[in-house]
Amino acid sequence: NNTFEVNGFNLKFKLNEKLKLDFAGKSIFIKLPLDLEVSKQSGLFSIAGHGSLALTLRLQYEITPEFQLITKTELSDHSWTTPPVIDLGSLDIPVEKVVDMMLKHYDSVICGSIDKVIKEKVDEDPSPENKTSSIKPITDD
C-alpha cells in the first residue's frame, strides 16, 4: 500500500523511476524517486497538493540463528526534485516546510509500515517444513 493517513491528511507515494540500492555492512540504502500527492477532506471542501522527492531509506537487517529476518527501516534523507505545493485554483502555495515536518514527525509510522510489509512477505512461505520463516540456510546438499 502506498497511501498513508497522517492527522487526516492522505499521503500517496508513487515511484516515478527505478529505485536504487546501495549496500554497506548490514544496511541497505534504498533511494526512491517518488511523486507525492497530499489531500485532506474538510467538510464540503478538500485540499490537494503534489510534489516529487528523492527519499533515501536505510534498512538495517539481521538474520537470527533461527533464520528469521529482522529489519529496522529509518528515513535517512530526502530532497525535493519538485517542491510540494497546495493547489488552490490557479494558485500553487508552497508547503515544503510543512511536508518536511510531516515526513520527519511520522517517519517511524511510515518506516514501521515498511518493516511490517517485509515481515509479512518473508513469513508468507506456505511450505509446511518452513513455518517460521521463508529464509533458509544454504547447504551443500
C-alpha positions as CSV (number, residue, x, y, z in Angstrom):
1,N,0.0,0.0,0.0
2,N,1.5,3.3,-1.0
3,T,-1.0,5.5,0.9
4,F,-0.7,6.7,4.5
5,E,-3.0,8.7,6.6
6,V,-1.4,11.3,8.9
7,N,-3.6,13.5,11.1
8,G,-6.4,13.5,8.5
9,F,-4.0,14.1,5.6
10,N,-3.7,11.4,2.9
11,L,-0.2,11.0,1.6
12,K,0.1,8.9,-1.6
13,F,3.5,7.9,-2.9
14,K,4.2,6.7,-6.5
15,L,7.5,5.5,-7.8
16,N,8.4,7.7,-10.8
17,E,11.7,6.0,-11.8
18,K,13.6,2.8,-10.8
19,L,14.7,2.6,-7.2
20,K,18.5,2.4,-6.5
21,L,20.1,0.2,-3.9
22,D,23.4,0.6,-2.1
23,F,24.8,-1.9,0.4
24,A,27.0,-1.2,3.4
25,G,27.6,-3.8,6.1
26,K,24.2,-5.0,7.4
27,S,22.4,-2.0,5.9
28,I,20.7,-1.5,2.6
29,F,20.2,2.1,1.4
30,I,17.2,2.4,-0.8
31,K,16.8,5.6,-2.9
32,L,13.2,6.0,-4.0
33,P,12.3,8.7,-6.6
34,L,8.7,9.4,-5.7
35,D,5.8,11.5,-6.8
36,L,3.8,12.7,-3.8
37,E,0.1,13.6,-3.6
38,V,-1.3,15.1,-0.5
39,S,-5.0,15.5,0.2
40,K,-7.3,16.3,3.0
41,Q,-11.1,16.3,3.0
42,S,-12.6,19.0,5.3
43,G,-16.4,19.1,5.2
44,L,-17.5,20.3,1.8
45,F,-14.0,21.3,0.8
46,S,-10.9,19.4,0.0
47,I,-7.3,20.4,-0.1
48,A,-4.9,18.8,-2.6
49,G,-1.2,19.2,-3.4
50,H,1.7,17.5,-5.1
51,G,5.4,17.3,-5.4
52,S,8.3,15.0,-6.2
53,L,11.2,13.9,-4.0
54,A,14.1,11.5,-3.7
55,L,13.6,9.6,-0.5
56,T,16.5,7.6,1.0
57,L,15.7,4.8,3.4
58,R,18.2,2.9,5.5
59,L,17.1,-0.7,6.0
60,Q,19.2,-2.4,8.7
61,Y,18.7,-6.2,8.8
62,E,19.7,-9.2,10.9
63,I,19.2,-12.9,10.4
64,T,18.8,-14.7,13.7
65,P,20.2,-18.2,14.4
66,E,16.6,-19.4,13.8
67,F,16.9,-17.9,10.3
68,Q,14.3,-15.2,11.0
69,L,14.7,-11.9,9.3
70,I,14.6,-8.8,11.5
71,T,14.5,-5.3,9.8
72,K,14.6,-1.8,11.1
73,T,13.9,0.9,8.5
74,E,14.6,4.6,9.0
75,L,14.4,7.7,6.9
76,S,18.0,8.6,6.1
77,D,17.5,11.6,3.8
78,H,15.1,13.3,1.4
79,S,15.4,16.1,-1.2
80,W,12.8,17.7,-3.3
81,T,13.0,17.4,-7.1
82,T,9.8,19.3,-7.4
83,P,8.9,21.2,-4.2
84,P,5.5,20.4,-2.8
85,V,2.6,22.8,-3.4
86,I,-1.0,23.0,-2.4
87,D,-3.3,23.5,-5.4
88,L,-5.9,26.3,-4.8
89,G,-7.5,27.0,-8.2
90,S,-4.9,28.8,-10.3
91,L,-2.6,29.3,-7.3
92,D,0.1,26.9,-6.1
93,I,1.0,27.6,-2.5
94,P,4.5,26.2,-1.4
95,V,4.3,23.9,1.6
96,E,7.8,22.4,1.6
97,K,8.5,23.1,5.3
98,V,5.1,21.7,6.4
99,V,5.6,18.5,4.4
100,D,9.2,18.2,5.7
101,M,7.9,18.4,9.2
102,M,5.2,15.7,8.5
103,L,7.8,13.4,7.0
104,K,10.2,13.9,9.9
105,H,7.4,13.5,12.6
106,Y,5.8,10.5,11.0
107,D,8.9,8.7,9.6
108,S,8.5,6.0,12.3
109,V,5.0,5.3,11.2
110,I,6.0,5.1,7.5
111,C,9.1,3.1,8.2
112,G,7.3,0.8,10.6
113,S,4.8,0.1,7.8
114,I,7.7,-0.9,5.5
115,D,9.1,-3.3,8.2
116,K,5.7,-4.8,8.6
117,V,5.3,-5.5,4.9
118,I,8.8,-7.0,4.8
119,K,7.9,-9.3,7.7
120,E,4.6,-10.3,6.1
121,K,6.3,-11.1,2.7
122,V,9.1,-13.1,4.3
123,D,6.7,-15.1,6.5
124,E,4.2,-15.9,3.8
125,D,6.0,-19.1,2.6
126,P,3.3,-21.7,2.7
127,S,5.6,-24.8,2.8
128,P,4.9,-26.9,5.9
129,E,8.6,-27.5,6.6
130,N,9.2,-23.8,7.0
131,K,6.5,-22.4,9.3
132,T,8.8,-19.7,11.0
133,S,10.4,-18.0,8.0
134,S,11.0,-18.2,4.3
135,I,14.7,-17.7,4.8
136,K,16.5,-21.0,4.6
137,P,20.2,-21.8,5.1
138,I,22.4,-22.6,2.1
139,T,23.6,-26.2,2.3
140,D,25.9,-28.2,0.1
141,D,23.3,-31.0,-0.4
